[in-house]
Amino acid sequence: MNAKDIKKLANQYIKLVEWSDEDHCYVGTCPELFFGGVHGQDEGKVYAELCDAVEDVLETKLKYNDPLPKPKKAGKYSGKFVLRVNPDLHKALAVKAFRQGISLNELCVHALSTEFLPA
C-alpha cells in the first residue's frame, strides 16, 4: 500500500485533539488505534503530528499483517438512539418538556446540543 492509500485509510479513523488541564497542553488521540497520544502547545501542530502518528501505526500494522480495527467514523448514524434513565428522571424531564410546550425529544436534543456542540 502506498503513502497515498495509507493517508486515505487514516482519514477514516477518528482523531481527537483536546486541551488537557492536567497536562497543560493539547493532547491528540486516536482511540481506535492506540492509547496515549501526541502532546503540544499548538493545537494545529498536535493535529498534524497525530495524523502522522495514525499513518505510522497503520503502515506498521499493514507491514506485519496485524488486523486493523474497523473505523467508527465510517459508520453511518441514523440520528436515533435509546437512552435508559431512572423513571424519576424520565418523569421530571417529561414534566419540564410539558411545561415548556415542547416534546421530550426536543427538550433532550436542546440540552445535548447545548452541552456537546460548539456554539
C-alpha distances in whole Angstrom, upper triangle without the diagonal:
4,7,8,6,7,10,11,10,12,15,16,17,21,21,25,27,31,34,35,39,39,36,38,34,31,29,25,24,21,23,20,18,21,25,26,25,25,28,30,33,31,29,27,26,25,23,21,21,20,17,16,17,15,12,13,13,10,8,11,12,8,9,13,12,14,15,14,17,18,18,21,21,20,23,26,29,32,35,37,37,40,41,44,47,50,53,55,52,51,55,55,52,54,57,55,54,57,59,56,56,53,51,49,46,47,48,45,42,44,45,41,40,42,41,37,36,37,40
4,6,5,6,9,10,11,12,14,16,18,21,21,25,26,30,33,35,38,38,36,37,33,30,28,25,24,21,24,22,20,22,25,26,24,24,27,29,31,29,28,25,24,24,22,19,19,19,16,14,16,15,11,12,14,12,9,13,14,11,11,15,15,17,18,17,19,20,19,23,22,21,24,27,30,34,36,38,38,41,43,45,48,51,54,56,53,52,56,56,53,55,58,56,54,57,59,57,57,53,52,50,47,47,48,46,43,45,45,41,40,42,41,37,36,36,39
4,5,5,6,9,10,10,12,15,16,19,19,22,23,27,30,31,35,35,32,33,30,27,25,22,21,19,22,20,18,20,23,24,22,21,24,25,28,26,24,22,20,20,18,16,16,16,13,11,13,12,9,10,13,11,9,12,14,12,13,16,17,18,19,17,19,20,19,22,20,20,24,26,29,33,34,37,37,40,42,44,47,50,53,54,51,51,54,54,51,53,56,54,52,56,57,55,55,51,50,49,45,45,46,44,41,42,43,39,38,40,38,35,34,33,36
4,5,5,6,9,10,11,13,15,18,18,22,23,27,30,32,36,36,34,34,30,27,26,22,22,19,22,21,19,21,25,25,23,22,25,26,28,26,24,21,21,21,18,16,17,17,13,13,15,13,10,13,15,12,11,15,16,14,16,19,19,20,20,18,20,19,18,21,19,18,22,24,27,31,32,35,36,39,40,43,46,49,52,53,50,50,53,53,50,51,54,52,50,54,55,53,53,49,48,47,43,43,45,42,39,41,41,37,36,38,37,33,32,32,35
4,5,5,6,9,10,11,14,17,18,21,23,27,30,32,36,36,34,35,31,28,26,22,21,18,21,19,17,20,24,25,23,23,26,28,30,28,26,23,23,22,19,18,18,17,14,14,15,13,10,12,14,11,10,14,14,12,14,17,16,17,17,14,17,16,15,18,17,16,20,22,25,28,30,33,33,37,38,41,44,47,50,52,48,48,51,51,48,50,53,51,49,52,54,52,52,48,46,45,42,42,43,41,38,40,40,36,35,38,36,33,32,32,35
4,5,5,6,9,10,11,15,15,19,21,24,27,29,33,33,31,32,28,25,23,19,18,15,18,16,14,17,20,21,19,19,23,24,27,25,23,21,20,19,17,15,15,14,11,10,12,9,6,9,10,7,7,11,11,9,11,15,14,15,15,12,14,15,14,17,16,15,19,22,25,28,30,32,33,36,37,39,42,45,48,50,47,46,50,50,47,48,52,50,48,52,53,51,51,47,46,44,41,41,42,39,37,39,39,35,34,36,35,31,30,31,34
4,5,5,6,9,10,13,13,17,18,22,25,27,31,31,29,30,26,23,21,17,17,14,17,16,15,17,20,21,18,18,21,22,25,22,20,18,17,17,14,12,13,12,9,9,11,9,6,10,11,9,10,13,14,13,15,18,18,18,17,14,16,16,14,17,15,15,19,21,24,27,29,31,32,35,36,39,41,44,47,49,45,45,49,48,45,47,50,48,46,50,51,48,49,45,44,43,39,39,40,38,35,36,36,33,32,34,32,29,28,28,31
4,5,5,7,10,13,14,17,20,23,27,29,32,33,31,32,28,25,23,19,18,15,18,16,15,18,22,23,20,20,24,25,27,24,22,20,20,19,16,15,16,15,11,12,14,11,9,13,14,11,12,15,15,14,17,19,18,18,17,14,15,14,12,15,13,12,16,18,21,24,26,29,29,33,34,37,40,43,46,47,44,43,47,47,44,45,48,46,44,48,49,47,47,43,42,41,37,37,39,36,33,35,35,32,30,33,32,28,27,27,30
4,5,6,8,11,13,16,19,23,26,28,31,32,30,31,28,24,22,18,16,13,15,13,12,16,19,21,19,19,23,25,27,25,23,21,21,20,16,16,16,14,11,12,13,10,8,11,11,8,10,13,12,11,14,16,15,15,14,10,11,11,9,12,11,10,14,17,20,23,25,27,28,31,32,35,38,41,44,45,42,42,45,45,42,44,47,45,44,47,49,46,47,43,41,40,36,37,38,35,32,34,35,31,30,32,31,27,27,27,31
4,5,6,9,9,13,15,19,22,24,28,28,26,27,24,20,18,14,13,10,13,11,10,13,16,17,15,16,19,21,23,21,19,17,17,16,13,12,13,10,7,9,10,6,6,9,9,7,10,12,12,12,15,17,16,15,14,11,12,11,9,12,11,11,15,18,20,24,25,27,27,30,31,34,36,40,42,44,41,41,44,44,41,43,46,44,42,46,47,45,45,42,40,39,35,36,37,34,31,33,33,29,28,30,29,25,24,25,28
4,6,8,9,12,15,18,22,24,28,28,27,27,24,20,18,15,14,11,14,12,13,15,18,19,17,17,20,21,23,21,18,16,17,16,12,12,14,11,8,11,12,9,9,13,13,11,13,16,16,16,19,21,20,19,17,14,14,12,9,11,9,10,13,15,18,21,22,25,26,29,30,33,35,39,41,43,39,39,42,42,39,41,44,42,40,43,45,42,43,39,38,36,33,33,34,31,29,30,30,27,25,28,27,23,22,22,25
4,7,9,13,16,19,23,25,28,29,28,29,25,22,20,16,14,11,13,11,11,15,18,19,18,19,22,23,25,23,20,19,20,18,15,15,16,14,11,14,14,10,11,14,14,11,14,17,15,15,19,20,19,17,15,12,11,9,6,8,6,6,10,12,15,18,20,22,23,26,27,30,33,36,39,40,37,36,40,40,37,38,42,40,38,41,43,41,41,37,35,34,31,31,32,29,27,29,29,25,24,27,26,22,21,22,26
4,6,10,13,16,20,21,25,25,24,25,23,19,16,13,10,7,9,7,8,11,14,15,14,15,19,21,23,21,18,18,18,16,13,14,15,11,10,12,12,8,10,13,12,10,14,16,14,15,18,19,18,16,15,11,9,9,5,7,6,8,11,14,15,19,20,22,22,25,26,28,31,34,37,38,35,35,39,38,35,37,40,39,37,41,42,40,41,37,35,33,30,31,32,28,26,28,28,24,23,26,24,20,20,21,25
4,7,10,13,17,18,22,23,22,23,20,16,14,11,8,6,7,7,9,11,13,14,13,14,17,19,21,19,16,16,17,14,11,13,14,11,10,13,13,10,12,15,14,13,17,18,17,18,22,22,22,19,17,14,12,11,7,7,6,9,11,14,14,18,19,21,20,23,23,26,28,32,34,36,32,32,36,35,32,35,38,36,34,38,39,37,38,34,33,31,28,28,29,25,23,25,24,21,20,22,20,17,17,18,21
4,7,10,14,15,19,20,19,19,16,13,10,7,6,5,8,9,10,11,12,12,10,11,13,15,17,16,12,12,13,11,8,10,11,7,8,11,10,9,12,14,13,14,17,18,18,19,22,23,23,20,19,16,14,14,11,11,10,13,15,17,18,21,21,23,23,26,26,28,30,33,36,37,34,34,37,37,34,36,39,37,36,39,40,38,39,36,34,32,30,30,30,27,25,26,25,22,21,22,20,17,17,17,21
4,6,10,12,16,17,16,16,14,10,8,5,5,6,8,11,12,12,12,12,10,10,12,13,15,14,11,12,13,10,8,11,12,9,10,13,13,12,15,17,16,17,20,21,21,23,25,26,26,23,22,19,17,17,14,13,12,16,17,19,19,22,21,23,23,25,25,27,28,31,34,35,32,32,35,34,32,34,37,34,34,37,38,36,37,34,33,31,28,28,28,25,23,24,23,19,19,20,17,14,15,15,18
4,7,9,13,14,13,13,10,6,5,4,7,9,11,14,15,14,13,12,9,9,9,10,11,10,7,9,10,7,6,10,11,8,11,14,13,13,16,18,18,19,22,23,23,25,27,28,28,26,25,22,20,21,17,17,16,19,21,22,22,25,24,26,26,28,27,29,30,33,36,36,33,34,37,35,33,36,38,35,35,39,39,37,38,35,35,33,30,30,29,27,25,25,24,21,20,20,18,15,15,14,18
4,6,10,12,11,11,8,5,5,7,9,12,13,16,17,16,15,13,11,11,10,11,11,11,8,11,13,10,10,14,14,12,14,17,16,16,20,21,21,22,25,26,26,28,30,31,31,29,28,25,23,23,20,19,18,22,23,24,23,26,25,26,25,27,26,28,29,31,34,34,31,32,35,33,31,34,36,33,33,37,37,35,37,34,33,31,29,29,28,25,24,23,22,19,19,18,16,13,14,13,17
4,6,9,8,7,6,4,6,9,11,15,16,19,20,18,17,14,12,12,10,10,9,10,8,12,13,11,12,15,15,14,17,19,19,19,22,23,23,25,28,28,29,31,33,34,34,31,31,28,26,27,24,22,22,25,26,28,27,29,28,29,28,30,28,30,30,32,36,35,32,33,36,34,32,35,37,34,34,38,38,36,38,35,35,33,31,30,29,27,25,25,23,21,20,19,17,15,16,15,17
4,5,5,6,6,6,7,10,12,15,16,20,20,18,15,13,12,12,9,10,10,12,11,15,15,13,14,18,17,16,19,21,19,20,24,24,23,26,28,28,29,32,33,33,34,31,31,28,26,27,25,24,23,27,28,29,28,31,29,31,29,31,29,30,30,32,35,35,32,33,36,34,32,36,37,35,35,39,39,37,39,37,36,34,32,32,30,28,27,27,24,22,22,21,18,17,19,18,20
4,6,5,7,9,10,14,16,19,19,23,24,21,18,16,15,15,12,13,12,14,14,18,18,16,18,21,20,19,23,24,23,24,27,28,27,30,32,32,32,35,37,37,38,35,34,32,30,31,28,27,27,31,31,32,31,34,32,33,31,32,30,31,30,32,35,35,31,34,36,34,32,36,37,34,35,39,39,37,39,37,37,35,33,33,31,29,28,27,25,23,23,22,19,18,20,19,21
4,6,8,10,10,14,15,19,19,23,23,20,17,14,14,15,12,13,13,16,16,20,19,17,19,22,20,19,23,24,22,24,27,27,26,29,31,31,31,34,36,36,37,33,33,31,29,31,28,27,28,31,32,34,32,35,33,34,32,33,31,32,31,33,36,35,32,35,37,35,34,38,39,36,37,41,41,39,42,40,39,37,35,35,33,31,30,30,27,25,26,25,21,21,23,22,25
4,5,8,8,12,14,18,18,22,22,19,16,12,12,12,9,10,10,13,14,17,16,14,16,19,17,17,21,22,20,21,25,24,24,27,29,28,29,32,33,33,35,32,32,30,28,30,28,27,27,31,32,34,33,36,34,35,34,35,33,34,34,35,39,38,35,38,40,38,37,40,42,39,40,44,44,42,44,42,41,39,37,37,35,33,32,32,29,27,27,26,23,22,24,23,26
4,7,9,13,16,19,20,24,24,21,19,15,14,13,10,9,8,11,12,16,15,13,16,19,18,18,21,22,21,23,26,26,26,29,31,31,31,34,35,36,37,34,34,32,31,32,29,29,28,32,33,34,34,37,35,36,35,36,34,35,35,37,40,39,36,38,41,39,37,41,42,39,40,43,43,41,44,41,41,39,38,37,35,33,32,31,29,27,27,25,23,22,23,22,24
4,6,10,13,17,18,22,21,19,17,14,12,10,6,5,5,8,9,12,12,10,13,15,14,14,18,19,18,20,23,23,23,26,27,28,29,31,33,33,34,32,32,29,28,29,27,26,25,29,30,32,31,35,33,35,34,35,34,35,35,37,41,40,37,39,42,39,37,41,42,39,40,44,43,41,44,41,41,39,37,36,35,32,31,31,29,27,26,25,22,21,22,20,23
4,7,10,14,15,19,19,17,15,12,10,8,6,5,6,7,6,9,10,7,9,12,12,11,14,16,15,17,20,20,20,23,25,25,26,29,30,31,32,29,29,26,25,26,23,23,22,25,27,28,28,31,30,32,31,33,31,33,34,36,39,39,36,37,40,38,36,39,41,38,38,42,42,40,42,39,39,37,35,34,33,30,29,28,27,24,24,23,21,19,19,18,21
4,7,10,12,15,15,13,11,9,6,6,5,7,9,10,8,11,11,7,9,12,11,9,13,14,13,14,17,18,17,20,22,22,23,26,27,28,29,26,26,23,22,23,20,20,20,23,25,27,26,30,29,30,29,31,30,32,32,35,38,38,35,36,39,38,35,39,41,38,38,42,42,40,42,39,38,36,34,34,33,30,29,29,27,24,24,24,21,19,19,19,22
4,7,10,13,12,11,10,8,5,5,6,9,11,11,9,10,10,6,6,9,8,6,9,11,10,10,14,15,14,16,19,19,20,22,24,25,26,23,23,20,19,20,17,17,16,20,22,24,24,27,27,29,28,30,29,31,32,35,38,39,35,36,40,38,36,39,41,38,38,42,42,40,42,39,38,36,33,33,33,30,28,28,27,24,23,24,21,18,19,19,22
4,6,9,9,8,7,7,5,7,9,12,15,15,12,13,13,10,9,12,10,7,9,12,9,9,13,14,12,14,17,17,17,20,22,22,23,20,19,17,15,16,14,14,14,17,19,22,22,25,25,27,25,27,27,29,30,33,36,37,34,35,38,37,35,38,40,38,37,41,42,40,41,38,37,35,32,32,32,29,27,28,27,23,23,24,22,19,19,20,23
4,6,6,6,7,8,7,10,13,15,18,18,15,15,15,12,11,13,12,8,9,11,9,7,11,12,10,11,15,15,15,17,20,20,20,17,16,13,12,13,10,11,11,14,16,19,20,23,23,25,24,26,26,28,30,33,36,37,34,34,38,37,35,37,40,38,37,41,42,40,41,38,36,34,31,32,32,29,27,28,27,24,24,25,23,19,20,21,25
4,6,6,6,8,9,12,15,18,21,20,18,19,19,15,14,16,15,11,13,15,12,10,14,15,12,13,17,17,16,18,21,21,20,17,16,13,10,12,10,10,12,14,15,18,19,22,22,23,22,24,23,25,27,30,33,34,31,32,36,35,33,35,38,37,36,39,41,39,40,37,35,32,30,31,31,27,26,28,26,22,23,25,22,19,20,21,25
4,6,9,11,12,15,18,21,24,23,20,21,21,18,16,18,17,13,13,15,13,10,13,14,11,11,15,15,13,15,18,18,17,14,12,9,7,8,7,8,10,12,13,17,17,21,22,23,21,23,24,26,28,31,34,36,33,33,37,37,34,36,39,38,37,41,42,40,41,38,36,33,30,32,32,28,27,29,28,24,25,27,24,21,22,24,27
4,7,10,10,13,17,20,23,23,20,20,20,17,15,16,15,11,12,13,10,7,10,11,8,8,12,12,10,13,15,15,15,12,11,8,7,10,9,11,13,14,16,20,21,25,25,26,25,27,27,29,31,34,38,39,36,37,40,40,38,40,43,42,41,44,46,44,45,41,39,37,34,35,35,32,30,32,31,27,28,30,27,24,25,26,30
4,7,8,11,14,18,21,21,19,20,19,16,15,16,14,11,13,13,10,9,12,11,8,10,13,13,12,15,17,16,17,13,13,11,11,13,13,14,16,18,19,23,24,27,28,29,27,29,28,30,32,34,38,39,36,37,41,40,38,41,44,42,41,45,46,45,46,43,41,38,36,37,36,33,32,33,32,28,29,30,27,24,25,26,30
4,6,10,13,16,20,21,19,20,19,15,16,17,15,12,15,15,12,11,15,14,12,14,17,16,15,19,20,19,20,17,17,15,14,16,15,16,18,20,21,25,25,28,28,29,27,29,28,29,30,33,36,38,35,36,39,39,37,40,42,41,40,44,45,44,45,42,40,37,35,36,35,32,31,32,31,27,28,29,26,23,25,26,29
4,7,9,13,16,18,16,18,17,13,14,16,13,11,14,15,11,12,15,15,13,16,18,17,17,21,22,22,23,20,20,18,17,19,18,18,19,22,24,27,27,30,30,31,29,31,30,31,32,34,38,39,36,37,41,40,38,41,43,41,41,45,46,44,46,43,41,38,36,37,36,33,32,33,31,28,28,29,26,23,25,25,29
4,7,10,14,14,13,14,13,9,10,12,10,7,11,11,9,10,13,13,12,15,17,17,17,20,22,22,23,20,20,18,17,19,18,18,19,22,23,26,26,30,30,31,30,32,31,32,33,36,39,40,37,38,42,40,38,41,44,42,41,45,46,44,45,42,41,39,36,37,36,33,32,32,31,27,27,28,25,22,23,23,27
4,7,11,11,10,12,10,6,8,10,7,6,10,10,8,10,13,13,13,16,18,18,19,22,23,23,25,22,23,20,20,22,20,20,20,23,25,28,28,32,31,33,32,34,33,35,36,39,42,42,39,40,44,42,40,43,45,43,43,46,47,45,47,44,43,40,38,38,37,34,33,33,32,29,28,29,26,23,24,23,26
4,7,9,9,11,9,6,9,11,9,9,13,13,12,14,17,17,17,20,21,21,23,25,26,27,29,26,27,24,24,25,23,23,23,26,28,30,30,34,33,35,33,35,34,36,37,39,42,42,39,41,44,42,40,43,45,43,43,46,47,44,46,44,43,41,38,38,37,35,33,33,31,29,28,28,25,23,24,23,26
4,6,7,9,7,6,9,11,9,11,14,14,14,16,19,19,20,22,24,24,26,28,29,30,31,29,30,27,27,28,25,26,25,28,30,32,32,35,34,36,35,37,36,38,39,41,44,44,41,42,45,43,41,44,46,43,43,47,47,45,47,44,44,42,40,39,38,36,34,34,32,30,29,28,26,24,24,22,25
4,6,9,8,8,11,13,12,13,16,17,17,19,22,22,23,26,27,28,29,31,32,34,35,33,33,30,30,31,28,28,26,30,32,33,33,36,35,37,36,38,37,39,39,41,45,44,41,42,45,43,41,44,46,43,43,46,46,44,46,43,43,41,39,38,37,35,34,33,31,29,28,27,25,23,23,21,23
4,6,5,6,9,10,11,12,14,16,16,18,20,21,22,24,26,27,28,30,31,33,34,32,33,29,29,29,26,26,25,28,30,31,31,35,33,36,35,38,37,39,39,42,45,45,41,42,45,43,41,44,46,42,42,46,46,43,45,42,42,41,39,37,37,35,33,32,31,29,27,26,25,23,22,20,22
4,6,5,6,9,10,10,12,14,15,16,19,20,21,23,24,26,27,29,30,32,33,31,30,27,26,26,23,23,21,24,26,28,28,31,30,32,32,34,33,36,36,39,42,42,38,39,42,40,38,41,42,39,39,43,43,40,42,39,39,37,35,34,33,31,29,29,28,25,24,23,22,19,19,17,19
4,5,5,6,9,10,11,13,14,15,17,19,20,21,23,25,26,27,29,31,31,30,30,26,26,26,23,23,21,24,26,27,27,31,30,33,33,35,35,38,38,41,44,44,41,41,44,43,40,43,45,42,41,44,45,42,43,41,40,39,36,35,35,33,31,30,30,27,25,25,24,21,20,18,20
4,5,5,6,8,10,11,12,14,15,16,18,20,21,23,24,26,27,29,30,29,29,26,26,26,23,24,22,25,27,29,30,33,33,35,35,38,37,40,40,43,46,46,43,44,47,45,43,45,47,44,44,48,48,45,47,44,43,42,39,38,38,36,34,33,33,30,28,28,27,24,23,21,24
4,5,5,6,9,10,10,12,14,15,16,18,20,21,22,24,25,27,28,26,26,23,23,24,21,21,20,23,25,27,28,31,31,33,32,35,34,37,37,40,43,44,40,41,44,43,40,43,45,42,42,46,46,43,45,42,41,40,37,37,36,34,32,32,31,28,27,27,25,22,22,20,23
4,5,5,6,9,10,10,12,14,15,17,18,20,21,23,24,26,27,25,25,21,21,21,18,19,17,20,22,24,25,28,28,30,30,33,32,35,36,39,42,43,39,40,43,41,39,41,44,41,40,44,44,42,43,40,39,38,35,34,34,32,29,30,29,26,25,25,23,20,20,18,22
4,5,5,6,9,10,11,13,14,16,17,19,20,21,23,25,26,24,25,21,22,22,19,20,18,21,24,26,27,30,30,33,33,36,36,38,39,43,46,46,43,43,46,45,42,45,47,45,44,47,48,45,46,43,43,41,38,38,38,35,33,33,33,30,28,29,27,24,23,22,25
4,5,5,6,9,10,10,12,14,15,16,18,20,21,23,24,23,23,20,21,22,19,21,20,22,25,27,28,32,32,34,34,36,36,39,40,43,46,47,43,44,47,46,43,46,48,46,45,49,49,47,48,45,44,43,40,39,39,37,34,35,34,31,30,30,28,25,25,24,27
4,5,5,6,9,10,10,12,14,15,16,18,20,21,22,20,20,18,17,19,16,17,16,19,21,24,25,29,29,31,30,33,33,35,36,39,42,43,40,41,44,43,40,43,45,43,42,46,47,44,46,42,41,39,37,37,37,34,32,32,31,28,27,28,26,23,23,22,25
4,5,5,6,9,10,11,12,14,15,17,18,20,21,20,20,16,17,17,15,16,15,17,20,22,24,28,28,30,30,33,33,36,37,41,44,45,41,42,45,44,41,44,46,44,43,46,48,45,46,43,41,40,37,37,37,34,32,33,32,29,28,29,27,24,23,23,26
4,5,5,6,9,10,10,12,14,15,16,19,20,19,19,17,18,19,17,19,18,20,23,25,27,31,31,34,34,36,36,39,41,44,47,48,45,45,48,48,45,47,50,48,47,50,51,49,50,46,45,44,40,40,41,38,36,36,36,32,31,33,31,27,27,26,30
4,5,5,6,9,10,11,12,14,15,17,18,17,17,15,16,18,16,18,18,19,22,25,27,31,31,33,32,35,35,37,39,42,45,46,43,43,47,46,44,46,49,47,46,49,51,48,49,46,45,43,40,40,40,37,35,36,35,32,31,32,30,27,27,27,30
4,5,5,6,9,10,11,12,14,16,16,15,15,12,12,14,12,14,14,16,19,22,24,27,28,30,29,32,32,35,37,40,43,44,41,41,45,44,42,44,47,45,44,47,49,46,47,44,42,40,37,38,38,35,33,34,33,30,29,31,29,25,25,25,29
4,6,5,6,9,10,11,12,14,15,14,15,12,14,15,14,16,16,17,20,23,25,29,30,32,32,35,35,38,40,43,46,47,44,44,48,47,45,47,50,48,47,50,52,49,50,46,45,43,40,40,41,38,36,37,36,33,32,34,32,28,28,28,31
4,5,5,6,9,10,10,12,14,13,15,13,15,17,16,19,19,20,23,26,28,32,33,35,34,37,37,40,42,45,48,49,46,46,50,49,47,49,52,50,49,53,54,52,53,49,48,46,43,43,44,40,38,40,39,35,35,36,34,31,31,31,34
4,5,5,6,9,10,11,12,10,12,10,12,14,14,17,17,18,21,25,27,30,31,33,32,34,35,37,39,42,45,46,44,44,48,47,45,47,50,48,47,51,52,50,51,48,46,44,41,42,42,38,37,38,37,34,34,35,33,29,30,30,34
4,5,5,6,8,10,10,9,10,8,10,12,12,15,16,16,19,22,25,28,30,32,31,33,34,37,39,42,45,47,44,44,48,47,45,47,50,48,47,51,52,50,51,47,45,43,40,41,42,38,36,38,37,34,33,35,33,30,30,31,34
4,6,5,6,9,10,10,12,10,13,15,15,19,19,19,22,26,28,32,33,35,35,37,38,40,43,46,49,51,48,48,51,51,48,51,54,52,51,54,56,54,54,51,49,47,44,44,45,42,40,42,41,37,37,39,37,33,33,34,37
4,5,5,6,8,8,11,11,14,16,17,20,21,21,24,28,30,34,35,37,36,38,39,41,43,46,49,51,48,48,52,52,49,51,54,53,52,55,57,55,56,52,50,48,45,46,46,43,41,43,42,38,38,40,38,34,35,35,39
4,5,5,6,5,7,7,10,13,14,18,19,19,22,25,28,31,33,34,33,35,36,38,40,43,46,48,46,46,50,50,47,49,52,51,50,53,55,53,54,50,48,46,43,44,45,41,39,41,41,37,37,39,37,33,34,35,38
4,5,5,6,8,8,12,14,15,19,20,19,22,25,28,31,33,35,34,36,38,40,42,45,48,50,48,48,51,51,49,51,54,53,51,55,57,55,55,51,49,47,44,45,46,43,41,43,42,39,38,41,39,35,35,36,40
4,6,8,11,11,15,17,19,22,23,23,25,29,32,35,37,38,38,40,41,43,46,49,52,54,51,51,55,55,52,54,57,56,55,58,60,58,59,55,53,51,48,49,49,46,44,46,46,42,42,44,42,38,38,39,43
4,5,9,11,14,17,19,22,24,24,26,30,32,36,38,39,38,39,40,42,45,47,51,53,50,50,54,54,52,54,57,56,55,58,60,58,59,55,53,51,48,49,50,46,44,47,46,42,42,44,42,39,39,40,44
4,6,9,12,15,17,21,22,21,23,27,30,33,35,36,35,37,38,40,43,46,49,51,49,48,52,53,50,52,55,54,53,56,58,57,57,53,51,49,46,47,48,44,43,45,44,41,41,43,41,38,38,39,43
4,6,10,13,15,18,20,20,22,25,28,31,33,34,33,34,35,37,40,42,45,48,45,45,49,49,47,49,52,51,50,53,55,54,54,51,48,46,43,44,45,41,40,42,42,38,38,40,38,35,36,37,41
4,7,9,12,15,17,17,18,22,24,27,30,30,29,31,32,34,37,40,42,45,42,42,46,46,44,46,49,48,47,50,52,51,51,47,45,43,40,41,42,38,37,40,39,35,36,38,36,32,33,35,39
4,6,9,12,14,13,15,19,21,25,27,28,27,29,30,32,35,38,41,43,40,40,44,44,42,43,47,46,44,47,50,48,48,44,42,40,37,38,39,36,34,36,36,32,32,35,33,29,30,31,35
4,6,9,11,11,13,16,18,22,23,24,23,25,26,28,31,34,37,39,37,36,40,40,38,40,43,42,41,44,46,44,45,41,39,36,33,35,36,32,31,33,32,29,29,32,29,26,27,29,32
4,6,9,8,9,13,15,18,21,21,21,23,25,27,30,33,36,38,35,35,38,39,36,38,41,40,39,42,44,42,42,39,36,34,31,33,33,30,28,31,31,27,27,30,28,25,25,27,31
4,5,6,7,11,13,17,19,20,20,22,24,26,29,32,35,37,34,34,37,37,35,36,40,38,37,40,42,40,40,36,34,32,29,30,31,28,26,28,28,24,24,27,25,22,22,24,27
4,5,5,9,10,14,15,16,16,19,20,23,25,29,31,33,30,30,33,34,31,32,36,34,33,36,38,36,36,33,30,29,25,27,28,24,22,25,25,21,21,24,22,19,19,21,25
4,5,8,10,13,14,17,17,20,21,24,27,31,33,35,32,31,34,34,31,33,36,34,33,36,38,36,36,32,30,28,25,26,27,24,22,24,24,20,20,23,21,18,17,19,23
4,7,10,13,15,17,18,21,23,26,29,32,35,37,34,33,36,36,33,34,38,36,34,37,40,37,37,34,31,30,26,27,29,26,24,26,27,23,22,25,25,21,20,22,25
4,7,10,12,14,14,17,20,23,26,29,31,34,31,29,33,33,30,31,35,34,32,35,37,35,35,31,28,27,23,25,26,23,21,24,25,21,21,24,23,20,20,22,25
4,6,9,11,13,16,19,22,25,29,30,32,30,28,31,32,29,29,33,32,29,32,34,32,32,28,26,25,21,22,24,21,19,22,23,20,19,23,22,19,19,21,24
4,6,8,9,13,15,19,22,25,27,29,26,24,28,28,25,25,29,28,25,28,31,29,28,24,22,21,17,19,20,18,15,18,19,16,16,20,19,16,16,19,22
4,5,8,12,15,18,21,25,26,28,25,23,26,27,23,24,27,26,24,26,29,27,26,22,20,19,15,17,19,17,14,18,19,16,16,20,20,18,18,21,23
4,7,10,13,16,19,22,23,25,22,20,23,24,20,20,24,23,20,23,25,23,23,19,16,16,12,13,15,13,11,14,15,13,13,17,17,15,15,18,20
4,7,10,13,16,19,20,22,20,17,21,22,18,18,22,21,19,21,24,23,22,18,15,14,11,13,15,12,11,15,16,13,14,18,18,16,17,20,22
4,6,10,13,17,18,20,18,16,19,20,17,18,21,21,19,22,24,23,23,19,16,14,11,14,15,12,12,15,15,13,15,18,17,16,17,21,23
4,7,10,13,14,17,15,13,16,18,15,16,19,20,18,20,23,23,23,19,16,13,11,15,15,12,13,16,16,14,17,19,18,18,20,23,25
4,6,10,12,14,12,10,14,15,13,14,17,17,17,19,22,21,22,19,16,12,11,14,14,10,12,15,14,12,15,18,16,16,19,22,24
4,7,9,12,10,9,13,14,13,14,17,18,17,20,22,22,23,20,17,14,14,17,16,13,15,18,16,15,18,20,19,19,22,25,27
4,6,8,6,6,10,11,10,12,15,15,16,18,20,21,22,19,17,13,14,17,15,12,15,17,15,15,18,20,18,19,22,25,27
4,5,5,6,9,10,11,12,14,16,17,18,20,21,23,21,19,15,16,19,17,15,18,20,17,18,21,22,20,22,25,28,29
4,5,5,6,9,10,10,12,14,15,16,18,20,21,20,17,14,16,19,17,15,19,20,18,19,23,23,22,24,27,30,31
4,5,5,6,9,10,11,12,14,15,17,18,20,19,17,14,17,19,16,15,19,20,18,19,23,23,22,24,27,30,30
4,5,5,6,8,10,10,12,14,15,17,18,17,15,12,14,16,13,12,16,16,14,15,19,19,18,20,23,26,27
4,6,5,6,9,10,11,12,14,15,16,15,13,9,11,14,12,11,14,16,14,15,19,19,19,21,23,26,27
4,5,5,6,9,10,10,12,14,15,14,13,10,13,15,13,13,17,17,16,18,21,21,21,23,26,29,29
4,5,5,6,9,10,11,12,14,14,13,10,13,14,11,12,16,16,14,16,19,19,19,22,24,27,27
4,5,5,6,9,10,11,12,11,10,7,10,11,8,8,12,12,11,13,16,16,16,19,21,24,24
4,5,5,6,9,10,10,9,8,6,9,11,9,10,13,14,13,15,18,18,19,21,23,26,26
4,5,5,6,9,10,10,10,9,12,13,11,12,16,16,15,18,20,20,21,23,25,28,27
4,5,5,6,9,9,9,8,12,11,8,11,14,13,12,15,17,17,18,21,22,24,24
4,5,5,6,5,6,5,9,8,6,9,11,11,11,14,16,16,17,20,21,23,23
4,5,5,6,7,8,11,11,9,12,15,14,15,18,19,20,21,24,24,27,26
4,5,8,10,11,14,13,11,14,16,15,15,19,20,19,21,24,25,27,26
4,6,9,10,12,10,9,12,14,12,13,17,17,17,19,22,22,24,22
4,7,10,12,10,10,13,14,13,15,18,19,19,21,23,24,26,24
4,7,8,6,7,10,11,11,13,15,16,16,19,21,21,23,22
4,5,5,6,9,10,11,13,14,15,17,19,20,20,23,23
4,5,5,6,9,10,11,12,14,15,17,18,19,22,22
4,5,5,6,9,10,10,12,14,15,16,17,20,20
4,5,5,6,9,10,10,12,14,15,15,18,18
4,6,5,6,9,10,11,12,14,15,18,17
4,5,5,6,8,10,11,12,13,17,17
4,6,5,6,8,10,10,11,14,14
4,6,5,6,9,10,10,13,12
4,6,5,6,9,10,13,13
4,5,5,6,8,11,12
4,5,5,5,8,9
4,6,6,8,8
4,6,8,10
4,7,9
4,6
4
